Amino acid sequence: LEEADMSESISQEELDAYAAMLGVDLEEEPQYEWIVMEGVRAPLPENFRMCEDEAGEAYYFDFAKQQGHWEHPCDEYYRNLVKAERAREAFKEKEAAASGEKPAESE
């Protein structure tokens, strides 16, 4: 199986498109850029390979289960990671508000 070259540069257009697919607006939520970068560069799991259909559309085939998928198999993981980070931030803000502290800026 061939894996993508991890040193390959990602265009801003590709980054923005992947961020949107994850539900992230990088201008409004720059603290999640690390998740977007990690996700857009995620290698395929073992047994998966990127293929093309007759129309040239990319899909991912799991040879272990003999199933095709339109989304990269790691996309759901990164969507859930964004949700978890948002929940963590909301909890920290709520906790800070309850204690009368000013919430720390996200990095």
N, C-alpha and C positions, 0 to 999 in steps of 0.2 A: 504494500500500500504506500502511496505517496502522500506525504504531508506537506502542507503549505510552508513556504519559506517564512519563518517567523521574523526575519529581518526585513522582509518586504515592507515598503512604506505603504501606509494606508492614507488615501486621499481624504480631505476634509468632507467631501461629498459622501464617501463610503462610511466615514465615521458618523456623520449626521444621520444617514439613512439607518444605520444599525442602532444608533441611539433612539431614533424615533420608533423603531420596531420594538425596542425594550420599554418604550414609554417614557423616555428621558429627553428633555429639552436641555442641551448642554449650555445654552446661554442662561437659562434660569436655574439650572442645577449642575454647576461645574464640579461640585464635589463628587459626582458620580462618573466623572470621566474615566477614572481608573477601572470601573466595572465595564464600561463600554469598550475601552482599549483591550482589556483582558478577553472579553467576549468576542470581539471582532477577530482576534488573533487565535482563538481557541482551536487547537488541533482536533481532528476527528477522533472519536474513540476507536479503539481496536474493533475490527470487524466492519467498520463503516468505510464507504468510499463515495466520493462525489461523482455523479454521473449526469448525463444529459439525455432528455427525452428526444423524440423525433423533431420537435419544434425548437430544440436548442435550449430548453429551460433546464436549469440545474435542479437536481434533487439528490438526496442522500440515501444510499442503499445499505441496509444492515444485512450483511451476509450470514450472520449467525441466526437471525430470525427470518431471513428471506422476505424482508419488508422494505418498502420505499417510504421516504418521508420528504416532504417539501421543505421543512425547516431543518437547520443544522441541529443535530441532536443535543447540543449544549445550550440552545437558546432559552429553553424554559428555566434552566438553572440560573442564567443571568437575569432573566425577568424576576425570578423569585429573590435573587440577591438584591436587586434594586428595591423590591418591596420590603425586604428585611431591613435594609439600611434606612429607608424612609421611616419605618416603624421605630427603629432605634433612635433616630433623630427626634421624632415626635415625642417619644418617651422622655428623652433628655430635656426637651423644651418644657414638657409638662412638669417634670420633676423640679426643674429650675424655677418655674413660675410658682410652684407650690411652696418652695423654700424662700421665695423673694429674690433669688439670684437672677442675674442677667445670663441667658444662655450663651455658651461659648460658640464662637463662629466655627462652622464646619470647614474642614480643610479640603 
